[in-house]
Amino acid sequence: MVVAIRVGALREWVVLRGSVAWRRAGRHREKLRAGLGIEFHPGDTAKRDFLLSISRGRVLAAVPRRHQRLPVQPSIEVAWRNSFETVHHRSRLLDIGPGGARLSADSPPIAGTDVVIDLLLPGAQSSLPVAARVAWVKPPEANATEVGMAFRWRDAGGARRLRELCRRLTENSV
């Protein structure tokens, strides 16, 4: 399940993956509201902690994203290569949006590098090549390193195709 949460001063929704842990029916006579407990996916711990720190007043402002990111569960295997190479590297797609994506890579590229990511749409026969620039590289946790990619468009058709990919992934996760 995908859950969108907005807390306090945060203007944008934060999207998290999770599953229903418990639910409680409301009781009108006892003035007890209905409730729902969600157990968040372990991969979204940083997002959960960020939301908790905002609700506790520890973080005052956040830089808003231009595009919302959709968590991909289960993660999808993608191939990427440097724009000047032909060798493909395998990675896992963790989340994606019209403006960028986050990957888990065993052999990450260097920040600032131009790359091409081959995304395979659910139900598609061929992959969609997307030009991107490595925005950031997070130090490795366990075996894989997280990599942030900012998509670079040469035409309006690329953005349209990526919005369609996000729509299909949303339909498959619900």
C-alpha positions in Angstrom: 0.0 0.0 0.0 1.2 3.6 -0.7 0.3 6.3 1.8 0.6 10.1 1.3 1.1 12.1 4.5 1.3 15.9 5.0 2.4 17.1 8.4 2.1 20.6 9.9 4.1 23.3 8.1 5.1 20.9 5.3 3.3 22.0 2.1 3.8 18.9 0.1 2.7 15.3 0.6 5.3 12.7 1.5 4.7 9.3 0.0 5.5 6.2 2.1 5.1 2.5 1.6 3.4 0.4 4.3 0.8 -2.1 5.3 -2.1 -2.1 7.7 -1.0 -3.3 11.1 -4.4 -2.9 12.9 -7.7 -1.2 12.5 -10.4 -0.2 15.0 -14.0 0.4 14.3 -15.5 3.6 15.7 -18.1 3.5 18.6 -20.4 6.5 18.5 -21.9 6.0 22.0 -18.5 5.9 23.6 -17.2 8.7 21.4 -14.4 6.5 20.1 -13.2 7.4 16.6 -12.3 4.8 14.1 -8.6 4.2 13.7 -6.0 2.6 11.5 -2.4 1.7 12.3 0.1 1.5 9.5 3.5 -0.3 9.7 5.9 1.5 7.3 8.3 -0.3 5.0 11.8 -0.5 6.5 13.2 1.3 3.4 11.2 4.4 4.3 12.6 4.9 7.8 14.4 8.1 6.9 11.1 9.6 5.5 9.2 8.5 8.7 11.8 10.0 10.9 11.7 13.2 8.9 7.9 13.5 9.3 8.2 12.8 13.1 10.9 15.5 13.5 8.6 18.0 11.7 5.6 17.1 13.9 7.8 17.5 17.0 9.0 20.9 15.8 12.7 19.9 15.4 12.8 20.7 11.6 11.2 24.0 10.6 11.3 24.1 6.9 12.0 21.7 4.0 12.9 22.4 0.4 9.8 21.4 -1.6 10.2 19.0 -4.5 9.0 20.1 -7.8 7.5 16.7 -8.5 6.2 14.1 -6.1 8.1 10.8 -6.0 6.3 7.4 -6.0 7.9 4.5 -4.0 8.3 1.4 -6.2 7.4 -1.8 -4.3 8.7 -4.3 -5.0 11.7 -2.4 -6.5 12.2 -2.9 -10.2 15.6 -3.8 -11.8 16.9 -1.2 -14.2 20.0 -0.9 -16.3 22.0 2.3 -16.5 25.2 3.4 -18.4 27.3 6.4 -18.6 26.3 8.5 -21.6 29.7 7.9 -23.3 29.9 4.1 -22.6 28.1 1.0 -23.9 28.5 -1.1 -20.7 25.3 -1.5 -18.7 25.2 -1.6 -14.9 22.3 -3.2 -13.0 20.5 -1.3 -10.2 17.1 -1.4 -8.3 14.6 1.4 -8.8 13.4 2.5 -5.3 11.2 5.5 -6.2 10.5 7.6 -9.2 8.7 10.8 -10.3 8.5 13.0 -13.4 11.6 14.9 -12.2 13.9 12.1 -11.1 14.5 8.8 -9.4 16.3 7.1 -6.6 18.3 3.9 -7.3 20.1 1.3 -5.2 23.4 0.5 -7.0 26.2 -1.8 -6.2 28.6 0.1 -8.4 27.3 3.7 -8.3 28.2 6.4 -10.8 30.0 9.6 -9.7 27.8 12.6 -8.7 27.4 15.0 -11.7 27.8 12.3 -14.3 25.4 12.2 -17.2 23.8 8.7 -17.5 21.1 6.9 -19.5 18.6 4.7 -17.6 16.7 2.0 -19.3 13.3 1.7 -17.6 11.0 -1.2 -18.5 7.3 -0.2 -18.2 5.0 -2.8 -16.6 3.6 -4.8 -19.4 5.9 -3.2 -22.0 7.9 -5.1 -24.6 10.9 -2.7 -24.8 12.6 -0.4 -22.4 12.3 3.4 -22.2 15.8 5.1 -22.3 15.8 8.2 -20.0 18.7 10.7 -19.9 19.6 11.7 -16.4 22.3 13.4 -14.3 23.5 12.0 -11.0 22.3 14.5 -8.5 23.7 12.9 -5.3 25.3 9.7 -4.1 24.6 8.5 -0.5 27.3 6.5 1.3 26.6 2.8 1.3 24.4 1.1 3.9 24.8 -2.6 3.9 25.9 -3.6 0.4 24.3 -1.0 -1.9 24.6 2.7 -2.3 21.6 5.0 -3.0 21.9 7.3 -6.0 19.6 10.3 -6.8 19.0 10.9 -10.5 17.6 14.1 -12.0 15.9 13.5 -15.4 17.0 15.6 -18.4 14.5 16.0 -21.2 15.3 16.9 -24.8 11.6 16.9 -25.8 8.2 17.0 -24.3 7.5 13.4 -25.3 10.0 12.1 -22.7 8.2 13.8 -19.8 4.8 12.6 -21.1 6.1 9.0 -21.3 7.5 9.2 -17.8 4.2 10.5 -16.4 2.6 7.5 -18.0 5.2 5.2 -16.3 4.4 6.8 -12.9 0.6 6.3 -13.6 1.1 2.6 -14.4 3.3 2.0 -11.3 0.6 3.7 -9.2 -2.1 1.4 -10.6 0.1 -1.7 -10.0 0.8 -0.8 -6.4 -2.8 -0.2 -5.3 
